[in-house]
Amino acid sequence: MTAYVRPRWDRRRPAQRTSEGRWAHTYAAIDLGTNNCRLLVARPTRSGFRVIDAFSRIVRLGEGLSESGRLGEDAMDRTIEALKICADKMRRRGVDRRRNVATDACRRADNGAAFLERVVAETGLMLETISAEEEAGLALKGCLPLIDQGAPHALVFDIGGGSTEVMLMDTRNGGSDMTGWVSLPFGVVNLSERYGGGTLPVSVYDSMVAEVDQYLSPFCERHGVSALVDRGEAQLLGTSGTVTTLTGVHLDLR
């Protein structure tokens, strides 16, 4: 989940808020993906929002989904336990405005709707399964503060557990229009299940790249992405835990 706020933590007592409009509310969002369950809780300030609580846990809800077409019992149990923590945090923080969404795993699973009914029964949380297009749009909106307006285009990619969304944005004249998007049916969970984790043989790695390229190339050709990148006219911006991990590896962080 890409936050709409700058994650500036402040555990002090919040400043007095007026009792009207958005100032009277505490907001929360849950993003339940194929790999991760995330929660963000925030309160409004004059400059935007202040994060007052957060939670993230790898639950691998989509484990085995590619093979069986269903969410597994162990995966659902892990996810329910994580969502109970989210529900408790939201109660303790007095959340009264929320949006809780589920993405690829619940979209694809035959028992996705039944699982969300179980979530309501066991946690009290109601989750909405959103489309791939809305998922792409929300990821793009979350990245808007990071877009370099000096570049005429931005190519944003959000690597999930079961899918990857790629969005092209036109930033000319201060714009933020999404001019193209694609949802690839590949993420860290289903790719690792299909091709294996750890160090891959070159032949296996090449096969994985070729499969992903079959889905990505038509989008790039349709929108002239390669030419934009070659001319330096597109900023590349990645969002997700995978991107954060790769950054840590590149910087040799421990």
Rosetta silent file (secondary structure, phi, psi, omega in degrees, C-alpha in Angstrom):
SEQUENCE: MTAYVRPRWDRRRPAQRTSEGRWAHTYAAIDLGTNNCRLLVARPTRSGFRVIDAFSRIVRLGEGLSESGRLGEDAMDRTIEALKICADKMRRRGVDRRRNVATDACRRADNGAAFLERVVAETGLMLETISAEEEAGLALKGCLPLIDQGAPHALVFDIGGGSTEVMLMDTRNGGSDMTGWVSLPFGVVNLSERYGGGTLPVSVYDSMVAEVDQYLSPFCERHGVSALVDRGEAQLLGTSGTVTTLTGVHLDLR
SCORE:     score description
SCORE:     0.000 S_00000001
   1 L     0.000  126.954  176.654    0.000    0.000    0.000 S_00000001
   2 L   -93.403  121.238 -174.924    1.382    3.349   -0.974 S_00000001
   3 L   -70.745  146.801  174.843    0.447    5.920    1.625 S_00000001
   4 L   -84.915    2.344 -172.458   -1.311    9.125    0.640 S_00000001
   5 L  -128.305  160.537  171.871    0.543   10.857    3.465 S_00000001
   6 L   -81.098  121.800 -172.765    4.055   11.614    4.478 S_00000001
   7 L   -74.629   73.039  179.855    4.813    9.020    7.200 S_00000001
   8 L  -101.312  107.349 -174.073    5.831   11.474    9.911 S_00000001
   9 L   -77.520  140.940  176.637    5.347    9.728   13.241 S_00000001
  10 L  -151.508  107.497 -177.552    4.207   11.682   16.274 S_00000001
  11 L   -91.976    3.453  177.192    3.169    9.846   19.425 S_00000001
  12 L   -72.098  166.325  176.523    2.450   13.030   21.348 S_00000001
  13 L   -62.069  129.798 -176.921   -1.094   14.050   22.128 S_00000001
  14 L   -65.500  152.669  177.357   -2.534   15.465   18.901 S_00000001
  15 L   -62.519  151.802 -179.569   -3.259   19.150   18.609 S_00000001
  16 L   -59.226  131.627  179.462   -6.827   20.181   19.357 S_00000001
  17 L  -108.877  152.401  174.345   -9.042   19.699   16.330 S_00000001
  18 L   -71.791  164.991 -174.921  -12.249   21.469   15.506 S_00000001
  19 L   -94.424   12.026 -177.036  -15.435   19.426   15.682 S_00000001
  20 L  -123.451  155.889  174.656  -16.444   20.001   12.086 S_00000001
  21 H    64.038 -154.687 -175.254  -15.454   18.637    8.705 S_00000001
  22 H   -67.878  -20.129 -178.307  -12.488   16.379    8.209 S_00000001
  23 H   -66.475  -19.250 -176.750  -10.782   17.711   11.339 S_00000001
  24 H   -85.561   -0.860 -168.661  -13.240   15.778   13.492 S_00000001
  25 L  -118.077  157.066  169.510  -12.250   12.382   12.116 S_00000001
  26 L  -115.936  127.745 -171.235   -9.565    9.713   12.368 S_00000001
  27 E  -106.824  148.444  176.916   -8.929    7.922    9.078 S_00000001
  28 E  -144.538  153.238  175.499   -7.695    4.400    8.347 S_00000001
  29 E  -141.440  135.667  173.123   -6.988    2.254    5.307 S_00000001
  30 E  -114.848  133.288  175.048   -6.346   -1.475    5.001 S_00000001
  31 E  -119.470  106.492  179.198   -4.707   -2.950    1.911 S_00000001
  32 E  -102.179  108.160 -178.159   -5.028   -6.735    1.850 S_00000001
  33 L  -106.402 -169.488 -179.890   -2.918   -8.140   -0.950 S_00000001
  34 L   -70.873  -30.553 -175.636   -1.725  -11.535   -2.069 S_00000001
  35 L  -111.891  -34.974 -167.662    1.394  -11.328    0.086 S_00000001
  36 E  -129.609  151.140  171.227    0.923   -8.600    2.653 S_00000001
  37 E  -118.285  122.970 -175.371   -1.682   -7.091    4.962 S_00000001
  38 E  -128.478  145.658  176.683   -1.146   -3.394    5.686 S_00000001
  39 E  -132.182  140.965  172.996   -2.881   -0.801    7.824 S_00000001
  40 E  -134.541  132.120  177.527   -2.368    2.950    8.024 S_00000001
  41 E  -122.652  133.699 -175.725   -4.107    5.253   10.535 S_00000001
  42 E  -147.859  156.881  174.198   -3.844    9.033   10.260 S_00000001
  43 E  -123.014  148.605 -176.924   -5.328   12.288   11.476 S_00000001
  44 E   -73.775  146.172  172.104   -5.606   15.504    9.481 S_00000001
  45 E  -130.725  175.861  179.148   -3.297   18.457    9.997 S_00000001
  46 L   -63.909  -28.520 -176.836   -3.062   21.808    8.251 S_00000001
  47 L   -97.228   -0.577 -179.351   -0.347   20.447    5.956 S_00000001
  48 E   149.902 -110.582  178.325   -1.981   17.105    5.177 S_00000001
  49 E  -138.973  151.686  173.698   -2.110   14.095    7.496 S_00000001
  50 E  -115.111  123.934  178.021   -0.102   12.817   10.443 S_00000001
  51 E   -72.112  126.470  179.747    0.365    9.050   10.704 S_00000001
  52 E  -112.626  -13.774  176.691   -0.518    7.894   14.207 S_00000001
  53 E  -163.105  154.523  178.955   -0.405    4.116   13.739 S_00000001
  54 E  -157.590  160.182 -179.810    0.549    1.507   11.157 S_00000001
  55 E  -155.656  141.685  176.724    0.824   -2.240   10.780 S_00000001
  56 E  -149.493  132.316  177.810    2.260   -4.579    8.165 S_00000001
  57 E  -146.288  135.302  173.820    2.512   -8.352    8.123 S_00000001
  58 E   -76.176  117.801 -177.767    3.382  -10.873    5.425 S_00000001
  59 L  -114.370  -17.612 -178.703    0.434  -13.284    5.361 S_00000001
  60 L    48.815   53.104  179.503    0.833  -14.900    1.900 S_00000001
  61 L   -58.675  -33.617 -177.294   -2.922  -15.055    1.446 S_00000001
  62 L   -88.076   14.489 -179.517   -2.422  -16.164   -2.152 S_00000001
  63 L   -59.753  122.653  179.087   -0.191  -19.110   -1.280 S_00000001
  64 L    79.322   -0.975 -176.350   -1.090  -21.988   -3.611 S_00000001
  65 H   -64.101  -39.372 -177.843   -3.795  -19.953   -5.351 S_00000001
  66 H   -60.499  -32.248 -177.580   -2.265  -20.261   -8.819 S_00000001
  67 H   -87.530  -40.995 -173.065   -2.466  -24.044   -8.623 S_00000001
  68 H   -97.237  -24.087 -175.198   -5.739  -24.593   -6.771 S_00000001
  69 L    78.450    6.723 -177.366   -7.763  -21.507   -7.660 S_00000001
  70 L  -135.127  155.948  172.905   -8.722  -21.190   -3.996 S_00000001
  71 L   -78.086  132.126 -178.768   -7.447  -19.548   -0.830 S_00000001
  72 L   -78.546  156.310 -177.965   -5.929  -22.165    1.485 S_00000001
  73 H   -61.771  -46.267 -179.727   -7.071  -22.694    5.067 S_00000001
  74 H   -62.180  -41.616 -179.921   -3.676  -21.900    6.609 S_00000001
  75 H   -63.924  -42.116  178.762   -3.357  -18.750    4.507 S_00000001
  76 H   -65.932  -39.818  178.458   -6.823  -17.573    5.518 S_00000001
  77 H   -61.741  -44.521  178.711   -6.090  -18.279    9.189 S_00000001
  78 H   -59.845  -41.951 -177.100   -2.870  -16.225    9.024 S_00000001
  79 H   -69.191  -40.411  177.405   -4.701  -13.371    7.381 S_00000001
  80 H   -59.162  -43.179  179.619   -7.557  -13.404    9.886 S_00000001
  81 H   -62.187  -40.354  177.705   -5.059  -13.107   12.751 S_00000001
  82 H   -65.913  -41.619 -179.492   -3.415  -10.111   11.078 S_00000001
  83 H   -67.978  -29.162  174.784   -6.779   -8.456   10.445 S_00000001
  84 H   -63.097  -39.077  176.771   -7.730   -8.915   14.107 S_00000001
  85 H   -64.255  -43.094  177.968   -4.687   -6.831   15.009 S_00000001
  86 H   -59.613  -46.221 -178.894   -5.761   -4.200   12.485 S_00000001
  87 H   -61.513  -40.114  179.413   -9.281   -4.115   13.908 S_00000001
  88 H   -65.241  -42.837  178.242   -7.940   -3.709   17.441 S_00000001
  89 H   -62.435  -41.028 -179.413   -5.663   -0.838   16.416 S_00000001
  90 H   -65.909  -38.480  177.101   -8.536    0.908   14.657 S_00000001
  91 H   -65.257  -46.362 -177.178  -10.759    0.600   17.727 S_00000001
  92 H   -65.736  -29.911 -179.690   -8.073    1.899   20.067 S_00000001
  93 L   -88.453   -1.555  177.930   -7.357    4.857   17.784 S_00000001
  94 L    68.186   36.822 -178.863  -11.013    5.788   17.490 S_00000001
  95 L   -65.573  129.669  176.988  -11.142    5.400   13.719 S_00000001
  96 L  -128.590    2.252  172.826  -14.433    6.648   12.279 S_00000001
  97 E  -134.758  125.082 -173.900  -13.540    6.996    8.584 S_00000001
  98 E  -150.037  156.680  165.643  -12.067    3.999    6.792 S_00000001
  99 E  -141.380  121.808 -177.979  -11.612    2.203    3.528 S_00000001
 100 E  -116.587  119.734 -175.518  -10.570   -1.438    3.582 S_00000001
 101 E  -124.338  150.492  172.548   -9.724   -3.049    0.263 S_00000001
 102 E  -118.916  148.887 -173.645   -8.675   -6.478   -0.977 S_00000001
 103 L  -119.924 -128.564 -162.903   -6.870   -6.974   -4.262 S_00000001
 104 H   -56.072  -45.301 -175.707   -5.641   -9.750   -6.546 S_00000001
 105 H   -60.277  -45.576 -179.940   -5.952  -12.826   -4.314 S_00000001
 106 H   -73.740  -26.864  175.148   -9.578  -12.133   -3.433 S_00000001
 107 H   -65.113  -41.562 -170.254  -10.340  -11.121   -7.014 S_00000001
 108 H   -92.311  -25.547 -172.978   -9.134  -14.438   -8.421 S_00000001
 109 L   -73.178  137.273  176.544   -9.985  -16.972   -5.737 S_00000001
 110 L   -60.651  -31.701 -178.858  -13.149  -19.041   -6.128 S_00000001
 111 L  -104.641   21.771 -179.262  -13.708  -18.671   -2.390 S_00000001
 112 H   -61.329  -46.225 -179.404  -12.678  -15.012   -2.183 S_00000001
 113 H   -65.028  -40.715  178.580  -16.177  -13.740   -1.375 S_00000001
 114 H   -63.563  -37.533  178.031  -16.713  -16.466    1.227 S_00000001
 115 H   -63.417  -42.374 -179.403  -13.410  -15.542    2.856 S_00000001
 116 H   -67.063  -29.784  173.289  -14.440  -11.885    3.141 S_00000001
 117 H   -66.359  -38.384  176.875  -17.689  -12.984    4.807 S_00000001
 118 H   -65.079  -38.328  178.011  -15.575  -14.891    7.318 S_00000001
 119 H   -58.391  -45.472  178.826  -13.488  -11.743    7.868 S_00000001
 120 H   -60.432  -45.761 -176.581  -16.624   -9.811    8.818 S_00000001
 121 H   -64.197  -37.066 -172.355  -17.760  -12.555   11.186 S_00000001
 122 H   -98.605  -19.245 -177.781  -14.413  -12.925   12.974 S_00000001
 123 H  -124.735  -18.465 -175.347  -13.004   -9.382   12.930 S_00000001
 124 L    82.354   -0.622 -178.421  -15.914   -7.038   12.269 S_00000001
 125 L   -91.623  134.482  174.365  -14.048   -5.580    9.289 S_00000001
 126 L  -104.172  121.428  179.607  -15.743   -5.201    5.922 S_00000001
 127 L  -110.192  141.535  179.797  -13.327   -5.363    2.986 S_00000001
 128 E  -105.774  126.644  175.839  -14.115   -4.323   -0.567 S_00000001
 129 E   -83.237  116.589 -176.324  -12.544   -6.222   -3.460 S_00000001
 130 L   -98.786  159.566  179.822  -11.418   -3.597   -5.968 S_00000001
 131 L   -75.361  163.994  177.033  -10.691   -3.994   -9.671 S_00000001
 132 H   -62.852  -35.975  179.969   -7.195   -4.048  -11.132 S_00000001
 133 H   -65.736  -43.337  178.291   -7.884   -0.679  -12.774 S_00000001
 134 H   -67.097  -37.770  176.737   -8.848    0.957   -9.497 S_00000001
 135 H   -58.609  -43.091  178.366   -5.833   -0.623   -7.812 S_00000001
 136 H   -63.624  -43.523 -179.304   -3.603    0.949  -10.465 S_00000001
 137 H   -64.100  -39.769  178.917   -5.263    4.334  -10.055 S_00000001
 138 H   -67.454  -40.384  177.222   -4.884    4.324   -6.279 S_00000001
 139 H   -61.098  -40.729 -179.964   -1.217    3.352   -6.518 S_00000001
 140 H   -65.439  -43.975  179.014   -0.664    6.217   -8.937 S_00000001
 141 H   -61.286  -37.912  179.732   -2.410    8.741   -6.692 S_00000001
 142 H   -65.201  -22.966 -178.127   -0.280    7.620   -3.767 S_00000001
 143 H   -93.879   -6.548 -173.218    2.865    8.404   -5.748 S_00000001
 144 H   -53.219  -41.090 -179.516    1.842   11.876   -6.949 S_00000001
 145 H   -64.353  -16.865 -176.886    3.906   13.779   -4.334 S_00000001
 146 H   -96.698   -4.997 -176.852    7.039   11.957   -5.571 S_00000001
 147 L   -72.567  131.876  175.701    6.586   12.718   -9.268 S_00000001
 148 L   -82.080  109.176 -178.217    9.259   14.946  -10.805 S_00000001
 149 L   -69.019   -8.200  176.540    7.303   17.569  -12.719 S_00000001
 150 L   -75.781  -17.579  177.185   10.423   18.262  -14.763 S_00000001
 151 L   -95.536  135.264 -177.174    9.879   15.000  -16.649 S_00000001
 152 L   -70.217  -18.913 -179.230    7.029   15.024  -19.193 S_00000001
 153 E  -139.648  156.679  174.508    6.007   11.469  -18.334 S_00000001
 154 E  -132.565  135.427  176.099    6.142    9.103  -15.371 S_00000001
 155 E  -113.171  108.680 -175.146    6.137    5.309  -15.489 S_00000001
 156 E  -107.077  133.757  178.024    4.952    3.958  -12.145 S_00000001
 157 E  -129.791  136.516 -177.318    5.035    0.266  -11.265 S_00000001
 158 E  -121.731  105.398 -176.503    3.510   -1.430   -8.240 S_00000001
 159 E   -90.208  114.150 -179.829    4.801   -4.969   -7.645 S_00000001
 160 L  -103.522 -164.023  179.352    2.378   -7.000   -5.573 S_00000001
 161 L   -84.591  -32.557 -178.272    2.150  -10.584   -4.461 S_00000001
 162 L  -122.169  -10.541  178.684   -0.115  -11.800   -7.248 S_00000001
 163 L  -150.873  162.215  176.086   -0.112   -9.001   -9.797 S_00000001
 164 E  -131.771  124.981  178.717    1.954   -6.046  -10.938 S_00000001
 165 E  -100.668  134.396  177.607    0.380   -2.804  -12.123 S_00000001
 166 E  -122.326  126.767 -175.531    2.240   -0.540  -14.544 S_00000001
 167 E  -126.744  137.896  175.162    0.915    2.971  -15.148 S_00000001
 168 E  -109.903  130.741 -176.423    1.983    5.696  -17.584 S_00000001
 169 E  -124.704  139.281  175.575    1.239    9.279  -16.599 S_00000001
 170 E   -94.743  113.731 -177.020    1.407   12.510  -18.586 S_00000001
 171 L  -105.328    8.446 -179.766    2.877   15.207  -16.326 S_00000001
 172 H   -64.869  143.093 -179.805    3.191   17.967  -18.912 S_00000001
 173 H    57.873   33.033  177.267    1.773   21.336  -17.843 S_00000001
 174 H    74.161   16.330 -177.279    1.437   20.047  -14.304 S_00000001
 175 L   -77.918  166.936  177.996   -0.921   17.263  -15.335 S_00000001
 176 L  -144.153   34.382 -177.892   -1.466   13.940  -13.602 S_00000001
 177 E   -79.984  134.734  173.644   -3.536   12.003  -16.132 S_00000001
 178 E   -82.698  109.446 -175.862   -3.059    8.240  -16.384 S_00000001
 179 E   -90.214  -12.171  177.573   -2.682    7.735  -20.137 S_00000001
 180 E  -170.314  152.294  178.095   -2.240    3.969  -19.992 S_00000001
 181 E  -155.690  156.775  175.256   -2.076    1.082  -17.570 S_00000001
 182 E  -148.094  143.391  175.237   -1.689   -2.677  -17.526 S_00000001
 183 E  -111.429  115.380  179.663   -2.090   -5.310  -14.833 S_00000001
 184 E   -90.667  136.282 -177.808    0.321   -8.214  -15.195 S_00000001
 185 L   -79.968   43.740 -177.600   -0.744  -11.519  -13.576 S_00000001
 186 L  -134.868  136.865  175.093    2.632  -11.853  -11.866 S_00000001
 187 L  -150.660 -176.194 -173.233    3.808  -11.030   -8.362 S_00000001
 188 H   -66.794  -27.823 -178.600    6.320  -12.180   -5.800 S_00000001
 189 H   -78.407  -54.753 -175.180    4.146  -15.055   -4.564 S_00000001
 190 H   -71.872  -28.806  175.967    3.040  -16.703   -7.791 S_00000001
 191 H   -69.444  -40.634  179.524    6.384  -16.180   -9.537 S_00000001
 192 H   -68.277  -33.929  177.634    8.296  -17.752   -6.646 S_00000001
 193 H   -69.824  -35.546 -176.439    5.859  -20.671   -6.568 S_00000001
 194 H   -79.639  -40.782 -172.969    6.152  -21.199  -10.304 S_00000001
 195 H  -109.631   -9.024 -179.372    9.880  -20.704  -10.779 S_00000001
 196 L    95.328  155.505  178.010   11.295  -21.277   -7.300 S_00000001
 197 L  -101.140 -176.511  179.068   12.911  -18.955   -4.803 S_00000001
 198 L    72.265 -151.236 -178.910   16.519  -18.243   -3.971 S_00000001
 199 L   -80.531  122.175 -177.906   19.197  -18.362   -6.640 S_00000001
 200 L   -98.145  144.103  170.022   17.740  -19.388  -10.000 S_00000001
 201 L   -60.105  150.631 -177.637   19.615  -21.048  -12.859 S_00000001
 202 H   -56.337  -40.813 -177.950   20.101  -18.664  -15.767 S_00000001
 203 H   -63.474  -39.107  179.160   17.794  -20.722  -17.986 S_00000001
 204 H   -69.276  -43.108  178.121   14.957  -20.572  -15.438 S_00000001
 205 H   -60.234  -44.006  179.762   15.451  -16.847  -14.904 S_00000001
 206 H   -62.733  -38.200  177.799   15.390  -16.240  -18.660 S_00000001
 207 H   -64.102  -40.546  178.715   12.153  -18.217  -18.965 S_00000001
 208 H   -64.038  -45.922  179.138   10.561  -16.111  -16.236 S_00000001
 209 H   -61.127  -41.772 -178.857   11.629  -12.858  -17.896 S_00000001
 210 H   -63.567  -39.543  179.880   10.318  -14.067  -21.255 S_00000001
 211 H   -66.277  -44.566  178.234    6.911  -14.910  -19.797 S_00000001
 212 H   -62.972  -39.810 -177.887    6.559  -11.524  -18.119 S_00000001
 213 H   -62.673  -31.632  178.212    7.734   -9.804  -21.304 S_00000001
 214 H   -59.947  -32.849  179.766    4.894  -11.403  -23.277 S_00000001
 215 H   -87.660  -33.820 -174.077    2.431   -9.423  -21.161 S_00000001
 216 H   -83.510  -36.320 -174.834    4.458   -6.228  -20.783 S_00000001
 217 H   -57.325  -44.915  179.599    5.733   -5.714  -24.346 S_00000001
 218 H   -58.142  -39.037  177.428    2.335   -4.969  -25.958 S_00000001
 219 H   -63.594  -46.427 -178.816    1.720   -2.196  -23.415 S_00000001
 220 H   -63.954  -40.448  179.385    5.177   -0.699  -23.973 S_00000001
 221 H   -67.747  -40.233 -178.195    4.817   -0.835  -27.752 S_00000001
 222 H   -63.898  -33.411 -175.431    1.337    0.692  -27.689 S_00000001
 223 H  -108.666    6.174  177.880    2.500    3.676  -25.639 S_00000001
 224 L    61.599   37.997 -174.493    6.027    4.069  -26.991 S_00000001
 225 H   -64.217  -43.156 -178.201    7.552    3.500  -23.568 S_00000001
 226 H   -58.937  -42.171  179.693   10.995    2.461  -24.827 S_00000001
 227 H   -65.467  -40.031  178.533   11.332    5.655  -26.860 S_00000001
 228 H   -61.965  -43.382 -179.887   10.285    7.798  -23.891 S_00000001
 229 H   -67.472  -43.258 -179.582   12.872    6.135  -21.666 S_00000001
 230 H   -60.781  -34.749 -179.469   15.611    6.346  -24.314 S_00000001
 231 L   -86.161    0.196 -179.228   14.990   10.094  -24.677 S_00000001
 232 L    70.480   28.732 -175.728   15.005   10.601  -20.933 S_00000001
 233 L  -103.638    8.660 -179.532   11.392   11.758  -20.995 S_00000001
 234 E  -135.044  125.116  172.286   10.002    9.327  -18.440 S_00000001
 235 E   -83.407  132.159  176.631   10.664    9.117  -14.734 S_00000001
 236 E   -98.597  127.406 -176.366   10.526    5.531  -13.425 S_00000001
 237 E  -135.936  121.329 -179.424    8.993    5.197   -9.984 S_00000001
 238 E  -108.014  144.750  177.923    8.434    1.928   -8.140 S_00000001
 239 E  -135.772  138.591  177.387    6.233    1.304   -5.142 S_00000001
 240 L   140.500  167.283  176.183    5.866   -1.793   -2.933 S_00000001
 241 H   -64.122  -31.374  178.656    7.820   -3.804   -0.409 S_00000001
 242 H   -62.758  -43.664  179.409    9.710   -5.445   -3.264 S_00000001
 243 H   -64.854  -41.317  177.821   11.035   -2.089   -4.443 S_00000001
 244 H   -61.573  -42.353  179.227   12.010   -1.162   -0.891 S_00000001
 245 H   -63.643  -44.983  178.876   13.860   -4.474   -0.496 S_00000001
 246 H   -61.945  -37.604  176.912   15.724   -4.032   -3.782 S_00000001
 247 H   -63.185  -42.749  178.169   16.731   -0.529   -2.699 S_00000001
 248 H   -62.385  -39.582  177.389   18.090   -1.930    0.557 S_00000001
 249 H   -64.631  -43.940 -179.469   20.094   -4.563   -1.329 S_00000001
 250 H   -61.731  -38.248 -178.505   21.472   -1.923   -3.697 S_00000001
 251 L   -87.719    1.159  179.813   22.505    0.289   -0.766 S_00000001
 252 L    57.925   42.620  178.257   23.907   -2.720    1.138 S_00000001
 253 L   -82.214  145.323 -179.679   21.650   -2.011    4.109 S_00000001
 254 L  -104.849    0.000    0.000   21.543   -4.550    6.921 S_00000001
